[in-house]
Amino acid sequence: MSTTTLSKLVKKVNKKNAPPEGWTEEAKEGAKHAAALDISLDDLDDGGDMAAELADIMNPESDLYK
């Protein structure tokens, strides 16, 4: 596979999987943490409830731990 073809494929996949607001720095950071936990964007619901719950679980300052 040529580099050009691979580059086009990566752009297409990234565009398809981009968050609604685009790849902001916050989204990039969240994606890195999710990948470290073996979680993909497809594992979370579209409403954002699961992402918010995961953020609470991962935050040691969360009310969950008080």
Residue pairs with C-beta under 8 A, 6 or more apart in sequence:
14 23
17 41
19 27
19 41
21 27
23 31
30 51
31 41
33 58
34 40
34 41
34 54
39 54
43 50
44 50
44 51
44 54
45 51
56 62
56 63
56 64
57 64
